[in-house]
Amino acid sequence: MLGGNCNAVKTIKFQPLFLNVVLFVALPAIAAGPGDQGSPRSLLDLDVHSFSSTGVFDEILERFAVEIRPTGVIGFKRATTSNPNVTISIQGGTTVEDVLKKLCAADGRYKFVASQDPRVIDILPVSPAPEDRLLELRLPQFDMSTDAWSDNWYQELPDFSAAVRAELVQYYGEHRTLPQPSGLGGANMQTDKQPPHIDLHLKNVTVRDVLNALASKGLDWAARENESNRAASRNGVYYPVFSEGWQLKIPNANDLPIENWIHSVFVRFP
């Protein structure tokens, strides 16, 4: 689990042509590992010393999500309406919660919602599109047991829920106007390293609850991996791994064969 007092200040500056961001985040110490019994620190309470940005909401949020790792992750559903430029400027010390309040106030299409795991925050449209109802689809039971990298857990969700798959198949059939292509595109990634095993068993939950539970499992997995890599490293130097949040992203049904499309609806964020 993640927790501890802030013990470092990280300074990040972004200056791409379309976005100007200056961000100072106080990163907490990581107390990770299977034996850690402490409660996870709330992502909303993470200290942000300064934040100034101008750009579209999606791009700002993506960069913000990267910088708040490894303390927590964000689940996201983009609004389907126009994407205006927004400006946000906070000086003198604040928290992730205050940044999200300011950001959602600057772009009133969005709200943020806490999940059962305080390390996972969802950013959702205030006025959901019809397809967004999928997130609130209630499942009497959800069971997932597989060996896969955490980035793929979201994509494989429909393989473990007949109700979710049925909803997606119906949507695809209603929105595809071209003939169904033959064969499947893409290829599976090959690696010599064994992916982690995940067991997730939930009752009476929404699809969004499942996505948040997968995000929580990903945070725990990344913490254990980093603790193991740190212990095995020389002089404490190692390449950290990060888990990702989730995103509901509905591709155009005419762009992909049905199986590829189904596995492109739930993806990582950012």
N, C-alpha and C positions, 0 to 999 in steps of 0.2 A: 504494500500500500504506500501511498505517497503522503508525506507530512513533514513537520519540522518547522523551525523558525527560519525566516529569511536570512541568508548569510552571504548573499552576493548581489550585486547590481549589474544587470546586463544592459548595455546601451546599443541600440540598433537604429540605423538610419537608412531609409529607403528613398531614392530619388529617381524613379523611372519617369519617363515622359508624361505618363498619364496619371501619376499618383505621387503625392508628396507626403511622406510619413516620417515622423520622428517619435520614437517609442523608447521609454525607459521602464523596464520591468524588473521588479525585485524577485529573484528566483528563490524558491525554498530549497532547503536541503532535502535530499531524497533518502528517506528511511525505508528501503525496499527490501523485499525478500519474503519467502514463505513464512518465516517465523514472526514477522512484524504484526503485532496485535493492535497497533494504534489506529485511531479513526482517521480516515482520509480527510485532508484539509479541503475546505470548500473552495472551489475555483473562483466563486464570486468574491471571496475575501482576499484574493491574491493582490499584492500591492503593485500599483502602476504609478510610477513617479511623475510621468509626463506622457501625454499622447496628443499629437496634432496630425490631422490628415485631411486631405481633400481628394475626392474621387468617387467612384460608384460604390455602393454598399457592398456588393459581392466581393470586389477586389480588396477593399479595406478589411472585411471580415476574414478573408482567406489569410492575409498577412498577420492579422491579429491572432488567428487560430494557431499559426506556426509558432509565434513568439510566446504563447502561454503554455506550450509543451515544456516539460513533461507533466506539469501539475494537473492538466485536464484537457478535455477535447470538446468540440462543438458538433452538435447535430444540426443540419440545415436543410430547409426547403425554400428554394427561391420563389419569390412572388412572380406571378405571370404578367403583371402590369409593367409599365415602362420603368426603366432603371435610371433615376435622376442622379446627378452629381450632388454630393453632400459634403459639408465641412464640419469638422469637429476639432475642438481645441480645449485641452484640459491641462492646467499647469498646477504645480505645487503639491503633488501627491494625491493619489486617489486609489480606487480599486477596480478590478475587472467589472464588478457590478455597475459602478458609476460610468465606466466607459460604455458598456452596453446600453445603459439608460440613455446616455447622450446620443449614441449612435442610432438607436431606435427612435428617439425623438426627432433626430435630423431626417430620418427616412421613416415616416409614419406607417409604411406598409408592413413593418415588422414589429414583433414582440419577442422577448426572451422568456423561457420557461425553465424552471429547475426540474431536474429528474430525481429519481430515488437515490442515485449516486451523486453526491455533491461535487464530484469532479467532472460531471457531464452536464452541459447546458445546451438547450435546444433553442434555435432561432427559427421562428415560424411566421408565416404570413398572418397578419391580423384578419384579412379576408381570404380564407382558403379558396383555392380553385376546386372544381368538382373532383379532379383526380387526387387532391390532397386527402380526401376521405380515407384513402388507403392507410394512412398513418394511424387513424383511429379505429380501424377494423379490429374488432375484439375476437381474440382466439381463446377458446376454452382451455387449450393446452398447447404448449410449444416445446418440442424436444429436438435438440440438435447435438449430435455427437459425430465429430469428424476430425481429421488431421488436415489442417489448412493454415496458411499464413493469415494473420489477423486482417490484412487488407482485403482478403477474399471472403471473410465471414459474412459481410453484408451482402455480397453478390450471391452467395449460396443460400441465403435465407429462404427464397421460394422453394428450394429443393426439400425443405423440412416442414413445409406447411401447405397442405392441400388447399386450404381456404385462400391463402395468399396467391398461390399459383392460379387458382380458378378466377380470381379477380383480375389478375394480369392477362390471362388468356382471353377473358371477355373483353377487356379494354382494347387489347391488340386487335381482336377480330372486328370491333366496332370502328377502329380508326385506320386500319390498313385498307388502302384502295388499290394497291398493286397486287399482281399475282404473287403467291408465296414462292420465294426462290428455293431451289434444291440445295442440299448440303448445308454445312455450317462453316462460318468464317472463324478466323482467329486460331490461336494455338496455345497450348498450356505451357507455362514457364517450367523449364527443367532446371533442377538444382540438386546438388549432392547433399545438401543440408536437410535434415528432417524437420518438417513444419510442426508447430505445436499442436497438441490435441486439445479440443474444446468439448466440454460437456455442459450443456445448458438446458435446464428443465424448469419451465415456468407454467403457471396456471392462471387462467382468467386475466390475460394481459392484452394490451393493444399492440399493434405492429410497432408503434413508436417505443413502447416499453421494451420490446425485444431488441430493437436497434440500440437503445440506451444500455441494455444489459450486455450486449456484445461490445459496445464501446468500453464499458467498465471492465470486462474480461480482458480487453486489449490493453488497457492501462496496467492491470495487474501483471499480464504477461511481459510487457515492456520493462516494468520495474524489476521483475525477476531476472530477465535477460541482462539488464544493465548491472545488477548486483553480481551476477555470475561472471560477466565479462570483466568487471572491475576487479574481482577477486583473482581472476586468472591472468590479469594483465601485468606488465612490468612497469613499475613506477606509476601505476594508476592511469596509464594512457591507453585508451581504447576508443573504438567507434561506438557511440551510443545508438540505440535503436529507439524508435518512437512509434507509438500507436497513433491511429487516426480516428477522427470522428466520422459520422455518417452523413450522407446526403441522399434525399429522394430526388431523383432526376429522371423525368419521363422522356425518353428519346422519341423521335418521330417514328411511328410504326412502319413507315415505308422505307426506312433506312436500313433495317436489319432483319434477318430471319428471326423467327419467333423465339428460339432458344437463346440466341445472342441478345435479343431485346430484353427478355425476362431477366437475364443476368447483368443487365446494364441499368436497371431501375434503382437498385440500392447500391450505392458506391461510397467510397471513402471521401471524407472532407478534411482538409482541403486537398 
